[in-house]
Amino acid sequence: MDEDELFMDLEETEDEDGDSDEIEEEIIYRTYRMDFKNKRIIGMVDGIDAAVQAIFKALQTRRFAHIIYDDQYGCDIFNKIGNLSLTQSYLDTDIPAMIEDTFQNEDMIQGFSDMDYEIVDGDSVRIQLFASTIFGDVNLEGVINDG
């Protein structure tokens, strides 16, 4: 992970037979808190707040557009919504798949449901969804922009 840290503390224990087992003690996910409105970093964030921030950051990042990220990071939505040859029914089918694909390689995001979206002014997407993460479940609503 480029800008995020994922730590898993494992504790070795022995059972009555002397066999060693690894037990997951705690998952700590800590990253920089991003102030999207003022475009700056303000401290640190962890847990469910870090997961929510990671979801919006990945959805806001156009895949293949920034050399700092590999081809697995970001979302394809903005690579397609400006294409006038695509029908609304195609986008209705493809946008949920693109959102799921954005997090295919992200271990802390377990899945999405109750997805609803609306393309606004051709360059923004208002999105509402229910996200399941390793820290818990959360309803998300917001606008993602290309930029």
Rosetta blueprint (number, residue, H / E / L):
1 M L
2 D L
3 E L
4 D L
5 E E
6 L E
7 F E
8 M E
9 D E
10 L E
11 E E
12 E E
13 T E
14 E E
15 D L
16 E L
17 D L
18 G L
19 D L
20 S E
21 D E
22 E E
23 I E
24 E E
25 E E
26 E E
27 I E
28 I E
29 Y E
30 R E
31 T E
32 Y E
33 R E
34 M E
35 D E
36 F L
37 K L
38 N L
39 K L
40 R E
41 I E
42 I E
43 G E
44 M E
45 V E
46 D E
47 G H
48 I H
49 D H
50 A H
51 A H
52 V H
53 Q H
54 A H
55 I H
56 F H
57 K H
58 A H
59 L H
60 Q H
61 T L
62 R E
63 R L
64 F L
65 A L
66 H L
67 I L
68 I L
69 Y L
70 D L
71 D L
72 Q L
73 Y L
74 G L
75 C E
76 D L
77 I H
78 F H
79 N H
80 K H
81 I L
82 G L
83 N L
84 L L
85 S L
86 L L
87 T L
88 Q H
89 S H
90 Y H
91 L H
92 D H
93 T H
94 D H
95 I H
96 P H
97 A H
98 M H
99 I H
100 E H
101 D H
102 T H
103 F L
104 Q L
105 N L
106 E L
107 D L
108 M L
109 I E
110 Q E
111 G E
112 F E
113 S E
114 D E
115 M E
116 D E
117 Y E
118 E E
119 I E
120 V E
121 D L
122 G L
123 D L
124 S E
125 V E
126 R E
127 I E
128 Q E
129 L E
130 F E
131 A E
132 S E
133 T E
134 I L
135 F L
136 G E
137 D E
138 V E
139 N E
140 L E
141 E E
142 G E
143 V E
144 I E
145 N E
146 D L
147 G L
